[in-house]
Amino acid sequence: MINRVHECDPFLKPYIEALLERKCLDPVLLDIRGMASYADALLISSAKSNRQVKAIAEHIHRTLKKQCIKAFHIEGLQEGHWVLMDYGDVVIHIFYEPQRKFYDLEGLWNDVDAIILED
């Protein structure tokens, strides 16, 4: 089931706002609380080029760092095909569009409600 929302859990607000400040494609929030031990939420989005993937990830990193939210680990930034940003309770995935279709994370989590994020 897919829901459209304008207000999410306040805890997620800084992550969602940082993601939506750039032109990402099809941003989705997956609430995986109680289903996975490694995170409570997955934020997934994509971009039309590797360069745009990197720019979105770098913006998120800078924006959250200014709010004293530091990533435990960031992976894939150099290549720009799939950037994984681990913030503990929130994991952000930014894909180059063909990579997102290939790995289909939303399909792997098809039993979780996907929340389509809008500005």
N, CA, C and O atoms as a Tinker XYZ file with bonds, in Angstrom:
   476  protein
     1  N      0.849000   -1.192000    0.000000    73     2
     2  CA     0.000000    0.000000    0.000000    64     1     3
     3  C      0.885000    1.243000    0.000000    63     2     4     5
     4  O      1.889000    1.295000    0.711000    81     3
     5  N      0.521000    2.221000   -0.780000    73     3     6
     6  CA     1.291000    3.452000   -0.862000    64     5     7
     7  C      0.438000    4.607000   -0.368000    63     6     8     9
     8  O     -0.709000    4.766000   -0.787000    81     7
     9  N      0.990000    5.397000    0.506000    73     7    10
    10  CA     0.290000    6.552000    1.060000    64     9    11
    11  C      1.026000    7.828000    0.667000    63    10    12    13
    12  O      2.250000    7.818000    0.534000    81    11
    13  N      0.309000    8.904000    0.485000    73    11    14
    14  CA     0.921000   10.213000    0.270000    64    13    15
    15  C      0.754000   10.993000    1.565000    63    14    16    17
    16  O     -0.358000   11.122000    2.076000    81    15
    17  N      1.848000   11.511000    2.094000    73    15    18
    18  CA     1.774000   12.240000    3.358000    64    17    19
    19  C      2.529000   13.557000    3.261000    63    18    20    21
    20  O      3.460000   13.704000    2.469000    81    19
    21  N      2.116000   14.492000    4.067000    73    19    22
    22  CA     2.817000   15.766000    4.156000    64    21    23
    23  C      3.484000   15.925000    5.515000    63    22    24    25
    24  O      4.367000   16.763000    5.695000    81    23
    25  N      3.051000   15.113000    6.463000    73    23    26
    26  CA     3.640000   15.172000    7.794000    64    25    27
    27  C      4.072000   13.768000    8.192000    63    26    28    29
    28  O      3.295000   12.817000    8.103000    81    27
    29  N      5.302000   13.653000    8.624000    73    27    30
    30  CA     5.833000   12.364000    9.062000    64    29    31
    31  C      6.277000   12.477000   10.507000    63    30    32    33
    32  O      6.163000   13.537000   11.123000    81    31
    33  N      6.774000   11.400000   11.034000    73    31    34
    34  CA     7.337000   11.359000   12.375000    64    33    35
    35  C      8.349000   12.499000   12.514000    63    34    36    37
    36  O      9.252000   12.604000   11.685000    81    35
    37  N      8.230000   13.353000   13.532000    73    35    38
    38  CA     9.155000   14.481000   13.701000    64    37    39
    39  C     10.630000   14.056000   13.749000    63    38    40    41
    40  O     11.511000   14.807000   13.331000    81    39
    41  N     10.884000   12.863000   14.255000    73    39    42
    42  CA    12.251000   12.344000   14.295000    64    41    43
    43  C     12.858000   12.255000   12.891000    63    42    44    45
    44  O     14.064000   12.437000   12.725000    81    43
    45  N     12.034000   11.979000   11.894000    73    43    46
    46  CA    12.501000   11.796000   10.523000    64    45    47
    47  C     12.597000   13.100000    9.736000    63    46    48    49
    48  O     13.184000   13.141000    8.655000    81    47
    49  N     12.023000   14.150000   10.280000    73    47    50
    50  CA    11.931000   15.422000    9.563000    64    49    51
    51  C     13.260000   15.944000    9.011000    63    50    52    53
    52  O     13.302000   16.309000    7.836000    81    51
    53  N     14.345000   16.001000    9.786000    73    51    54
    54  CA    15.596000   16.534000    9.223000    64    53    55
    55  C     16.115000   15.722000    8.036000    63    54    56    57
    56  O     16.659000   16.287000    7.087000    81    55
    57  N     15.951000   14.415000    8.088000    73    55    58
    58  CA    16.415000   13.546000    7.011000    64    57    59
    59  C     15.590000   13.770000    5.749000    63    58    60    61
    60  O     16.130000   13.892000    4.650000    81    59
    61  N     14.280000   13.819000    5.927000    73    59    62
    62  CA    13.372000   14.012000    4.791000    64    61    63
    63  C     13.577000   15.387000    4.163000    63    62    64    65
    64  O     13.649000   15.514000    2.940000    81    63
    65  N     13.670000   16.413000    5.001000    73    63    66
    66  CA    13.872000   17.765000    4.480000    64    65    67
    67  C     15.176000   17.877000    3.700000    63    66    68    69
    68  O     15.205000   18.481000    2.627000    81    67
    69  N     16.255000   17.302000    4.225000    73    67    70
    70  CA    17.546000   17.356000    3.532000    64    69    71
    71  C     17.456000   16.667000    2.169000    63    70    72    73
    72  O     18.013000   17.150000    1.183000    81    71
    73  N     16.762000   15.552000    2.123000    73    71    74
    74  CA    16.610000   14.819000    0.863000    64    73    75
    75  C     15.778000   15.607000   -0.138000    63    74    76    77
    76  O     16.121000   15.671000   -1.319000    81    75
    77  N     14.692000   16.203000    0.323000    73    75    78
    78  CA    13.781000   16.893000   -0.582000    64    77    79
    79  C     14.287000   18.256000   -1.050000    63    78    80    81
    80  O     13.712000   18.849000   -1.963000    81    79
    81  N     15.355000   18.754000   -0.433000    73    79    82
    82  CA    15.910000   20.045000   -0.854000    64    81    83
    83  C     16.639000   19.965000   -2.190000    63    82    84    85
    84  O     16.972000   20.998000   -2.772000    81    83
    85  N     16.884000   18.797000   -2.669000    73    83    86
    86  CA    17.518000   18.592000   -3.977000    64    85    87
    87  C     16.559000   17.862000   -4.895000    63    86    88    89
    88  O     15.589000   17.256000   -4.439000    81    87
    89  N     16.826000   17.921000   -6.167000    73    87    90
    90  CA    15.923000   17.336000   -7.163000    64    89    91
    91  C     16.118000   15.833000   -7.283000    63    90    92    93
    92  O     16.661000   15.340000   -8.272000    81    91
    93  N     15.670000   15.118000   -6.271000    73    91    94
    94  CA    15.737000   13.665000   -6.322000    64    93    95
    95  C     14.452000   13.129000   -6.943000    63    94    96    97
    96  O     13.421000   13.802000   -6.948000    81    95
    97  N     14.530000   11.931000   -7.456000    73    95    98
    98  CA    13.394000   11.315000   -8.128000    64    97    99
    99  C     12.718000   10.297000   -7.219000    63    98   100   101
   100  O     13.383000    9.494000   -6.565000    81    99
   101  N     11.411000   10.340000   -7.187000    73    99   102
   102  CA    10.599000    9.337000   -6.499000    64   101   103
   103  C     11.059000    9.015000   -5.077000    63   102   104   105
   104  O     11.306000    7.851000   -4.762000    81   103
   105  N     11.179000   10.028000   -4.214000    73   103   106
   106  CA    11.596000    9.748000   -2.834000    64   105   107
   107  C     10.529000    8.956000   -2.085000    63   106   108   109
   108  O      9.340000    9.267000   -2.149000    81   107
   109  N     10.983000    7.929000   -1.376000    73   107   110
   110  CA    10.083000    7.027000   -0.656000    64   109   111
   111  C     10.643000    6.777000    0.739000    63   110   112   113
   112  O     11.853000    6.655000    0.925000    81   111
   113  N      9.750000    6.703000    1.705000    73   111   114
   114  CA    10.103000    6.349000    3.075000    64   113   115
   115  C      9.514000    4.983000    3.378000    63   114   116   117
   116  O      8.322000    4.753000    3.172000    81   115
   117  N     10.345000    4.082000    3.866000    73   115   118
   118  CA     9.883000    2.768000    4.320000    64   117   119
   119  C     10.070000    2.704000    5.825000    63   118   120   121
   120  O     11.193000    2.809000    6.318000    81   119
   121  N      8.985000    2.533000    6.553000    73   119   122
   122  CA     9.032000    2.415000    8.010000    64   121   123
   123  C      9.241000    0.939000    8.334000    63   122   124   125
   124  O      8.325000    0.130000    8.187000    81   123
   125  N     10.447000    0.593000    8.775000    73   123   126
   126  CA    10.781000   -0.818000    9.029000    64   125   127
   127  C     10.946000   -1.102000   10.519000    63   126   128   129
   128  O     11.567000   -2.093000   10.904000    81   127
   129  N     10.381000   -0.223000   11.358000    73   127   130
   130  CA    10.445000   -0.457000   12.800000    64   129   131
   131  C      9.864000   -1.830000   13.131000    63   130   132   133
   132  O      8.789000   -2.195000   12.655000    81   131
   133  N     10.587000   -2.576000   13.948000    73   131   134
   134  CA    10.139000   -3.892000   14.364000    64   133   135
   135  C     10.361000   -4.980000   13.321000    63   134   136   137
   136  O     10.075000   -6.149000   13.580000    81   135
   137  N     10.862000   -4.615000   12.157000    73   135   138
   138  CA    11.089000   -5.601000   11.096000    64   137   139
   139  C     12.570000   -5.840000   10.827000    63   138   140   141
   140  O     12.949000   -6.853000   10.238000    81   139
   141  N     13.404000   -4.895000   11.267000    73   139   142
   142  CA    14.844000   -5.007000   11.066000    64   141   143
   143  C     15.546000   -4.451000   12.292000    63   142   144   145
   144  O     15.074000   -3.500000   12.915000    81   143
   145  N     16.663000   -5.046000   12.629000    73   143   146
   146  CA    17.393000   -4.598000   13.816000    64   145   147
   147  C     18.367000   -3.461000   13.507000    63   146   148   149
   148  O     18.839000   -2.793000   14.427000    81   147
   149  N     18.671000   -3.234000   12.245000    73   147   150
   150  CA    19.704000   -2.265000   11.902000    64   149   151
   151  C     19.184000   -0.839000   11.686000    63   150   152   153
   152  O     19.985000    0.095000   11.647000    81   151
   153  N     17.876000   -0.645000   11.546000    73   151   154
   154  CA    17.338000    0.696000   11.328000    64   153   155
   155  C     15.841000    0.706000   11.585000    63   154   156   157
   156  O     15.195000   -0.341000   11.643000    81   155
   157  N     15.301000    1.913000   11.739000    73   155   158
   158  CA    13.858000    2.099000   11.892000    64   157   159
   159  C     13.206000    2.560000   10.590000    63   158   160   161
   160  O     12.017000    2.336000   10.363000    81   159
   161  N     14.011000    3.214000    9.730000    73   159   162
   162  CA    13.458000    3.756000    8.495000    64   161   163
   163  C     14.495000    3.711000    7.382000    63   162   164   165
   164  O     15.697000    3.840000    7.610000    81   163
   165  N     13.987000    3.524000    6.176000    73   163   166
   166  CA    14.802000    3.600000    4.975000    64   165   167
   167  C     14.255000    4.734000    4.125000    63   166   168   169
   168  O     13.052000    4.802000    3.872000    81   167
   169  N     15.126000    5.614000    3.689000    73   167   170
   170  CA    14.763000    6.645000    2.729000    64   169   171
   171  C     15.416000    6.262000    1.416000    63   170   172   173
   172  O     16.627000    6.049000    1.358000    81   171
   173  N     14.623000    6.174000    0.370000    73   171   174
   174  CA    15.123000    5.738000   -0.929000    64   173   175
   175  C     14.751000    6.781000   -1.970000    63   174   176   177
   176  O     13.612000    7.245000   -2.022000    81   175
   177  N     15.726000    7.145000   -2.799000    73   175   178
   178  CA    15.455000    8.055000   -3.905000    64   177   179
   179  C     16.445000    7.767000   -5.018000    63   178   180   181
   180  O     17.346000    6.942000   -4.868000    81   179
   181  N     16.269000    8.455000   -6.128000    73   179   182
   182  CA    17.188000    8.255000   -7.241000    64   181   183
   183  C     17.427000    9.581000   -7.953000    63   182   184   185
   184  O     16.797000   10.596000   -7.658000    81   183
   185  N     18.360000    9.535000   -8.903000    73   183   186
   186  CA    18.728000   10.711000   -9.683000    64   185   187
   187  C     19.029000   10.271000  -11.113000    63   186   188   189
   188  O     19.218000    9.086000  -11.387000    81   187
   189  N     19.068000   11.244000  -12.011000    73   187   190
   190  CA    19.243000   10.947000  -13.430000    64   189   191
   191  C     20.702000   10.775000  -13.861000    63   190   192   193
   192  O     20.967000   10.352000  -14.986000    81   191
   193  N     21.638000   11.096000  -12.984000    73   191   194
   194  CA    23.053000   10.943000  -13.337000    64   193   195
   195  C     23.874000   10.632000  -12.091000    63   194   196   197
   196  O     23.440000   10.884000  -10.966000    81   195
   197  N     25.056000   10.086000  -12.308000    73   195   198
   198  CA    25.968000    9.807000  -11.196000    64   197   199
   199  C     26.353000   11.097000  -10.481000    63   198   200   201
   200  O     26.463000   11.136000   -9.255000    81   199
   201  N     26.554000   12.140000  -11.260000    73   199   202
   202  CA    26.934000   13.431000  -10.692000    64   201   203
   203  C     25.829000   13.965000   -9.777000    63   202   204   205
   204  O     26.110000   14.521000   -8.715000    81   203
   205  N     24.583000   13.795000  -10.190000    73   203   206
   206  CA    23.465000   14.249000   -9.368000    64   205   207
   207  C     23.332000   13.402000   -8.100000    63   206   208   209
   208  O     23.005000   13.927000   -7.036000    81   207
   209  N     23.582000   12.102000   -8.208000    73   207   210
   210  CA    23.565000   11.225000   -7.023000    64   209   211
   211  C     24.564000   11.745000   -5.992000    63   210   212   213
   212  O     24.237000   11.879000   -4.813000    81   211
   213  N     25.774000   12.035000   -6.442000    73   211   214
   214  CA    26.808000   12.538000   -5.536000    64   213   215
   215  C     26.405000   13.873000   -4.919000    63   214   216   217
   216  O     26.591000   14.085000   -3.721000    81   215
   217  N     25.853000   14.775000   -5.735000    73   215   218
   218  CA    25.461000   16.095000   -5.246000    64   217   219
   219  C     24.372000   15.986000   -4.184000    63   218   220   221
   220  O     24.421000   16.691000   -3.176000    81   219
   221  N     23.405000   15.124000   -4.395000    73   219   222
   222  CA    22.333000   14.928000   -3.410000    64   221   223
   223  C     22.913000   14.390000   -2.108000    63   222   224   225
   224  O     22.594000   14.889000   -1.029000    81   223
   225  N     23.767000   13.370000   -2.209000    73   223   226
   226  CA    24.363000   12.766000   -1.012000    64   225   227
   227  C     25.224000   13.769000   -0.251000    63   226   228   229
   228  O     25.154000   13.841000    0.976000    81   227
   229  N     26.030000   14.539000   -0.966000    73   227   230
   230  CA    26.876000   15.529000   -0.307000    64   229   231
   231  C     26.034000   16.604000    0.378000    63   230   232   233
   232  O     26.374000   17.059000    1.470000    81   231
   233  N     24.943000   17.008000   -0.260000    73   231   234
   234  CA    24.047000   17.996000    0.355000    64   233   235
   235  C     23.427000   17.446000    1.638000    63   234   236   237
   236  O     23.392000   18.137000    2.657000    81   235
   237  N     22.947000   16.231000    1.593000    73   235   238
   238  CA    22.357000   15.610000    2.786000    64   237   239
   239  C     23.383000   15.554000    3.908000    63   238   240   241
   240  O     23.090000   15.908000    5.051000    81   239
   241  N     24.576000   15.109000    3.573000    73   239   242
   242  CA    25.644000   14.984000    4.578000    64   241   243
   243  C     25.947000   16.338000    5.233000    63   242   244   245
   244  O     26.013000   16.437000    6.458000    81   243
   245  N     26.129000   17.377000    4.410000    73   243   246
   246  CA    26.425000   18.719000    4.943000    64   245   247
   247  C     25.270000   19.263000    5.785000    63   246   248   249
   248  O     25.484000   19.810000    6.867000    81   247
   249  N     24.059000   19.109000    5.285000    73   247   250
   250  CA    22.887000   19.647000    5.972000    64   249   251
   251  C     22.687000   18.990000    7.336000    63   250   252   253
   252  O     22.442000   19.675000    8.329000    81   251
   253  N     22.792000   17.676000    7.380000    73   251   254
   254  CA    22.599000   16.977000    8.651000    64   253   255
   255  C     23.753000   17.232000    9.616000    63   254   256   257
   256  O     23.549000   17.328000   10.826000    81   255
   257  N     24.958000   17.341000    9.076000    73   255   258
   258  CA    26.119000   17.626000    9.928000    64   257   259
   259  C     25.964000   18.982000   10.631000    63   258   260   261
   260  O     26.349000   19.129000   11.791000    81   259
   261  N     25.399000   19.969000    9.926000    73   259   262
   262  CA    25.146000   21.282000   10.534000    64   261   263
   263  C     24.157000   21.176000   11.688000    63   262   264   265
   264  O     24.154000   22.018000   12.587000    81   263
   265  N     23.323000   20.147000   11.665000    73   263   266
   266  CA    22.341000   19.923000   12.728000    64   265   267
   267  C     22.865000   18.916000   13.760000    63   266   268   269
   268  O     22.105000   18.384000   14.569000    81   267
   269  N     24.171000   18.669000   13.712000    73   267   270
   270  CA    24.849000   17.740000   14.623000    64   269   271
   271  C     24.341000   16.302000   14.475000    63   270   272   273
   272  O     24.341000   15.535000   15.438000    81   271
   273  N     23.912000   15.949000   13.272000    73   271   274
   274  CA    23.529000   14.572000   12.968000    64   273   275
   275  C     24.629000   14.019000   12.076000    63   274   276   277
   276  O     24.776000   14.425000   10.924000    81   275
   277  N     25.395000   13.089000   12.622000    73   275   278
   278  CA    26.557000   12.577000   11.902000    64   277   279
   279  C     26.317000   11.158000   11.424000    63   278   280   281
   280  O     25.726000   10.334000   12.122000    81   279
   281  N     26.786000   10.897000   10.227000    73   279   282
   282  CA    26.661000    9.561000    9.643000    64   281   283
   283  C     27.658000    8.616000   10.289000    63   282   284   285
   284  O     28.798000    8.990000   10.566000    81   283
   285  N     27.216000    7.384000   10.527000    73   283   286
   286  CA    28.133000    6.348000   10.992000    64   285   287
   287  C     29.008000    5.876000    9.841000    63   286   288   289
   288  O     30.180000    5.542000   10.017000    81   287
   289  N     28.403000    5.860000    8.654000    73   287   290
   290  CA    29.132000    5.360000    7.485000    64   289   291
   291  C     28.459000    5.855000    6.210000    63   290   292   293
   292  O     27.232000    5.889000    6.115000    81   291
   293  N     29.275000    6.236000    5.236000    73   291   294
   294  CA    28.777000    6.597000    3.906000    64   293   295
   295  C     29.567000    5.775000    2.906000    63   294   296   297
   296  O     30.796000    5.723000    2.954000    81   295
   297  N     28.847000    5.137000    2.002000    73   295   298
   298  CA    29.473000    4.231000    1.053000    64   297   299
   299  C     28.984000    4.532000   -0.363000    63   298   300   301
   300  O     27.808000    4.836000   -0.563000    81   299
   301  N     29.877000    4.449000   -1.338000    73   299   302
   302  CA    29.508000    4.579000   -2.743000    64   301   303
   303  C     29.553000    5.989000   -3.292000    63   302   304   305
   304  O     29.127000    6.224000   -4.422000    81   303
   305  N     30.060000    6.929000   -2.517000    73   303   306
   306  CA    30.054000    8.331000   -2.935000    64   305   307
   307  C     30.948000    8.575000   -4.156000    63   306   308   309
   308  O     30.604000    9.385000   -5.017000    81   307
   309  N     32.066000    7.896000   -4.236000    73   307   310
   310  CA    32.982000    8.111000   -5.352000    64   309   311
   311  C     32.380000    7.700000   -6.691000    63   310   312   313
   312  O     32.518000    8.414000   -7.684000    81   311
   313  N     31.715000    6.554000   -6.717000    73   311   314
   314  CA    31.177000    6.034000   -7.963000    64   313   315
   315  C     29.863000    6.714000   -8.350000    63   314   316   317
   316  O     29.626000    6.990000   -9.526000    81   315
   317  N     29.021000    6.979000   -7.371000    73   315   318
   318  CA    27.762000    7.648000   -7.626000    64   317   319
   319  C     26.679000    6.779000   -8.247000    63   318   320   321
   320  O     25.702000    7.297000   -8.789000    81   319
   321  N     26.843000    5.464000   -8.172000    73   319   322
   322  CA    25.804000    4.563000   -8.688000    64   321   323
   323  C     24.761000    4.286000   -7.609000    63   322   324   325
   324  O     23.562000    4.242000   -7.882000    81   323
   325  N     25.241000    4.101000   -6.376000    73   323   326
   326  CA    24.366000    3.816000   -5.237000    64   325   327
   327  C     25.090000    4.306000   -3.990000    63   326   328   329
   328  O     26.087000    3.720000   -3.569000    81   327
   329  N     24.588000    5.369000   -3.413000    73   327   330
   330  CA    25.184000    5.898000   -2.188000    64   329   331
   331  C     24.321000    5.441000   -1.019000    63   330   332   333
   332  O     23.111000    5.662000   -0.999000    81   331
   333  N     24.955000    4.809000   -0.060000    73   331   334
   334  CA    24.293000    4.365000    1.161000    64   333   335
   335  C     24.819000    5.225000    2.297000    63   334   336   337
   336  O     26.026000    5.307000    2.521000    81   335
   337  N     23.900000    5.867000    3.015000    73   335   338
   338  CA    24.259000    6.744000    4.122000    64   337   339
   339  C     23.622000    6.184000    5.387000    63   338   340   341
   340  O     22.399000    6.204000    5.531000    81   339
   341  N     24.445000    5.688000    6.299000    73   339   342
   342  CA    23.955000    5.048000    7.518000    64   341   343
   343  C     23.998000    6.042000    8.669000    63   342   344   345
   344  O     25.069000    6.456000    9.115000    81   343
   345  N     22.813000    6.418000    9.142000    73   343   346
   346  CA    22.697000    7.324000   10.277000    64   345   347
   347  C     22.169000    6.603000   11.515000    63   346   348   349
   348  O     21.598000    7.227000   12.410000    81   347
   349  N     22.360000    5.306000   11.558000    73   347   350
   350  CA    21.901000    4.538000   12.714000    64   349   351
   351  C     20.458000    4.115000   12.540000    63   350   352   353
   352  O     20.177000    3.080000   11.937000    81   351
   353  N     19.547000    4.908000   13.062000    73   351   354
   354  CA    18.122000    4.580000   12.968000    64   353   355
   355  C     17.546000    4.827000   11.579000    63   354   356   357
   356  O     16.489000    4.298000   11.237000    81   355
   357  N     18.239000    5.626000   10.786000    73   355   358
   358  CA    17.789000    5.947000    9.428000    64   357   359
   359  C     18.909000    5.615000    8.449000    63   358   360   361
   360  O     20.057000    6.018000    8.635000    81   359
   361  N     18.555000    4.875000    7.407000    73   359   362
   362  CA    19.507000    4.570000    6.337000    64   361   363
   363  C     18.953000    5.184000    5.058000    63   362   364   365
   364  O     17.807000    4.941000    4.679000    81   363
   365  N     19.790000    5.986000    4.398000    73   363   366
   366  CA    19.385000    6.672000    3.173000    64   365   367
   367  C     20.083000    6.006000    1.992000    63   366   368   369
   368  O     21.295000    5.789000    2.007000    81   367
   369  N     19.294000    5.687000    0.971000    73   367   370
   370  CA    19.815000    5.107000   -0.264000    64   369   371
   371  C     19.522000    6.083000   -1.395000    63   370   372   373
   372  O     18.372000    6.467000   -1.606000    81   371
   373  N     20.558000    6.483000   -2.120000    73   371   374
   374  CA    20.382000    7.340000   -3.285000    64   373   375
   375  C     20.977000    6.589000   -4.474000    63   374   376   377
   376  O     22.168000    6.282000   -4.498000    81   375
   377  N     20.144000    6.305000   -5.437000    73   375   378
   378  CA    20.534000    5.488000   -6.583000    64   377   379
   379  C     20.617000    6.307000   -7.866000    63   378   380   381
   380  O     19.878000    7.274000   -8.050000    81   379
   381  N     21.521000    5.909000   -8.743000    73   379   382
   382  CA    21.436000    6.289000  -10.143000    64   381   383
   383  C     20.242000    5.486000  -10.662000    63   382   384   385
   384  O     20.157000    4.283000  -10.414000    81   383
   385  N     19.334000    6.124000  -11.367000    73   383   386
   386  CA    18.027000    5.549000  -11.675000    64   385   387
   387  C     18.047000    4.092000  -12.174000    63   386   388   389
   388  O     17.258000    3.288000  -11.677000    81   387
   389  N     18.908000    3.715000  -13.127000    73   387   390
   390  CA    18.907000    2.305000  -13.559000    64   389   391
   391  C     19.308000    1.332000  -12.438000    63   390   392   393
   392  O     18.833000    0.197000  -12.404000    81   391
   393  N     20.166000    1.768000  -11.540000    73   391   394
   394  CA    20.581000    0.921000  -10.424000    64   393   395
   395  C     19.414000    0.683000   -9.463000    63   394   396   397
   396  O     19.262000   -0.411000   -8.918000    81   395
   397  N     18.602000    1.703000   -9.262000    73   395   398
   398  CA    17.445000    1.554000   -8.372000    64   397   399
   399  C     16.487000    0.503000   -8.920000    63   398   400   401
   400  O     15.981000   -0.335000   -8.174000    81   399
   401  N     16.245000    0.549000  -10.206000    73   399   402
   402  CA    15.351000   -0.438000  -10.820000    64   401   403
   403  C     15.947000   -1.842000  -10.713000    63   402   404   405
   404  O     15.223000   -2.806000  -10.463000    81   403
   405  N     17.252000   -1.958000  -10.898000    73   403   406
   406  CA    17.909000   -3.256000  -10.861000    64   405   407
   407  C     17.845000   -3.876000   -9.463000    63   406   408   409
   408  O     17.490000   -5.047000   -9.324000    81   407
   409  N     18.186000   -3.102000   -8.426000    73   407   410
   410  CA    18.234000   -3.640000   -7.060000    64   409   411
   411  C     16.854000   -3.700000   -6.400000    63   410   412   413
   412  O     16.646000   -4.523000   -5.508000    81   411
   413  N     15.929000   -2.873000   -6.802000    73   411   414
   414  CA    14.528000   -2.920000   -6.383000    64   413   415
   415  C     14.352000   -3.129000   -4.869000    63   414   416   417
   416  O     13.724000   -4.097000   -4.438000    81   415
   417  N     14.909000   -2.219000   -4.078000    73   415   418
   418  CA    14.764000   -2.325000   -2.623000    64   417   419
   419  C     13.308000   -2.272000   -2.191000    63   418   420   421
   420  O     12.911000   -2.966000   -1.255000    81   419
   421  N     12.515000   -1.457000   -2.864000    73   419   422
   422  CA    11.100000   -1.393000   -2.510000    64   421   423
   423  C     10.438000   -2.758000   -2.703000    63   422   424   425
   424  O      9.553000   -3.131000   -1.933000    81   423
   425  N     10.858000   -3.497000   -3.716000    73   423   426
   426  CA    10.325000   -4.835000   -3.944000    64   425   427
   427  C     10.727000   -5.810000   -2.857000    63   426   428   429
   428  O      9.959000   -6.702000   -2.497000    81   427
   429  N     11.937000   -5.639000   -2.331000    73   427   430
   430  CA    12.388000   -6.507000   -1.241000    64   429   431
   431  C     11.587000   -6.254000    0.033000    63   430   432   433
   432  O     11.422000   -7.149000    0.862000    81   431
   433  N     11.093000   -5.031000    0.179000    73   431   434
   434  CA    10.317000   -4.646000    1.351000    64   433   435
   435  C      8.852000   -4.465000    0.969000    63   434   436   437
   436  O      8.202000   -3.550000    1.476000    81   435
   437  N      8.318000   -5.300000    0.101000    73   435   438
   438  CA     6.952000   -5.122000   -0.392000    64   437   439
   439  C      5.880000   -5.327000    0.675000    63   438   440   441
   440  O      4.722000   -4.972000    0.452000    81   439
   441  N      6.236000   -5.886000    1.819000    73   439   442
   442  CA     5.265000   -6.045000    2.890000    64   441   443
   443  C      5.218000   -4.827000    3.825000    63   442   444   445
   444  O      4.497000   -4.836000    4.822000    81   443
   445  N      5.981000   -3.790000    3.502000    73   443   446
   446  CA     6.026000   -2.556000    4.286000    64   445   447
   447  C      5.337000   -1.454000    3.487000    63   446   448   449
   448  O      5.502000   -1.369000    2.270000    81   447
   449  N      4.572000   -0.620000    4.165000    73   447   450
   450  CA     3.945000    0.509000    3.489000    64   449   451
   451  C      5.008000    1.506000    3.043000    63   450   452   453
   452  O      5.837000    1.953000    3.835000    81   451
   453  N      4.966000    1.839000    1.771000    73   451   454
   454  CA     5.871000    2.852000    1.216000    64   453   455
   455  C      5.157000    4.184000    1.261000    63   454   456   457
   456  O      4.033000    4.315000    0.776000    81   455
   457  N      5.807000    5.165000    1.840000    73   455   458
   458  CA     5.240000    6.511000    1.934000    64   457   459
   459  C      5.945000    7.373000    0.898000    63   458   460   461
   460  O      7.143000    7.639000    0.998000    81   459
   461  N      5.181000    7.803000   -0.097000    73   459   462
   462  CA     5.743000    8.661000   -1.131000    64   461   463
   463  C      5.875000   10.054000   -0.555000    63   462   464   465
   464  O      4.903000   10.627000   -0.062000    81   463
   465  N      7.078000   10.598000   -0.618000    73   463   466
   466  CA     7.340000   11.901000   -0.025000    64   465   467
   467  C      7.147000   12.993000   -1.056000    63   466   468   469
   468  O      7.566000   12.859000   -2.206000    81   467
   469  N      6.518000   14.061000   -0.642000    73   467   470
   470  CA     6.280000   15.207000   -1.500000    64   469   471
   471  C      6.756000   16.460000   -0.802000    63   470   472   473
   472  O      6.805000   16.530000    0.426000    81   471
   473  N      7.105000   17.448000   -1.606000    73   471   474
   474  CA     7.470000   18.756000   -1.024000    64   473   475
   475  C      6.287000   19.383000   -0.357000    63   474   476
   476  O      6.395000   20.481000    0.188000    81   475
